[in-house]
């Protein structure tokens, strides 16, 4: 049996170990408490609850565009052309890392953004009270051939004359606009949605902001009713659809997005369906598509099918807005419509197929063989022989799929230089343009002949710089392409001979939106 050491031995050994540790260099320290750091250095701009203020919301749902391993550099070095300062001289690397961990951690309680918060956030500017129906544009350009260029590099919007290809004005936008601006039916007013939930109404005639409201914490996109009365906002956080009065952005109704079992869902996308006087929303977490009527008397529009609609309770009760639930066998992300707005075509999440939903009968009628991750929200259609085809780029594979819309069969897969994001065309051009948005060939853009379904030209506008998002002028004679970089540009091409006409410096011009093409629902652009 081993002899038992006396108590004095253990005490002496403990004291010796403690003394030894004191002589060793300190290699591990307790992590700084991030909450006080946030309150001291970040809350003034980003809100004490991280829901945003003059700066964006700092919640995991709002930060997916900023990679976590890059966030520390932003805190340390700041962001040019924004109010975000550099903290490298104020905070240690450990403190910066603690803040990174903090903002990427969900709050203990789900943030609330309901009727009270929405109403309190609304701002009405003086220009709204002085707007008149007989106002005329304050410029001599064609108001229907203007482009709005969203520059995410420094969060501005440029109003561009589509004839002269010259900027008319440039104004600061909310942080991280998303989903493309949506015009009123005349093109006079436009509505922007930011990732942080801000909806902005802008007067395209007088070039003034009229009103703003924060409709959510993390917003996917917004849509404007065809009668110009309502704006519907689809949110990731909270899980709601918000209906606003298009005149002044006052709250009309909040619809909680839940299934019959109480499971809630983010909203993937929301668009308007003019012939049916409704909005359609795709849901991220529920296998359903919702159609929400905004017609005063929906019965004639829906031909006796109003029994399919339910009046879902919201937080405000102005307007009925009944909801029709179309149940699916798979989740639906982004989508687009055929020209008649009878069919909704969207991507299924399983990565193997698209879904075709007939809005007349309220059910899925076909699957489309689509590999990878088709970006159907950027899909376009055109007449091809005695049928109509749709074409979509792919976010994971270097392929453009072309589908016969009569049989829903794939008739061509065009191999491209890599995964693409945007595809665009115009009724008056024989060409469709598709970018190569990621990978080593992200500086390429392909031009497809819509008559032969073949790639006839591959352009490299700026070697090494990302090319993306083509949009056409009102008459289709010019194609505008973005160099998707901080020191980027808009490159104007002759849409017929594909030669460069002009180059306009821009700060990461992520999108260009022509008034006429949008309000006439051109088959070559997104709606």
ABEGO torsion letter per residue (X at the ends): XBBBBBAAAAAAAAAAAAAAAAABBBABBBBBBAAAAAAAAAAAAAEAAGAEBABBBBBAAAAAABBAAAAAAAAAAEBBGBABBBAAAABBAAAAAAAAAAAABBBABBBBBBAAAAAAABBBBAAAAABBAABBBABABBAAABBBBBBAAAGBBBBBBAAAGBBABBBBBBBGBBGEBBBBAAGABBBBBBAAGBBBBBBAAAGBBABBBBABABBABBBBBAAGABBBBBBAOBBBBBBBBAAAGBBABBBBBBBAAGBBBBBABBBBBAAAGBBBBBBAABBBBBBBBABABAAAAAGGAAAABBBBBBABABEAGBBBBBBBABBBBBBBBBAAGABBBBBBAAGABBBBBBAAAGBBABBBBBBEBBBAAABBBBBBEABBBBBBBBAABBBBBBBBAAAGBBABBBBBAEBBABBBBBAABABBBBBBABEAAAABBBBBBAAAGBBABBBBABBGBBBBGBBBBAAGABBBBBBBBABBBBBBBBAAAGBBABBBBBBGBABBBBAAAAAAGBAABBX
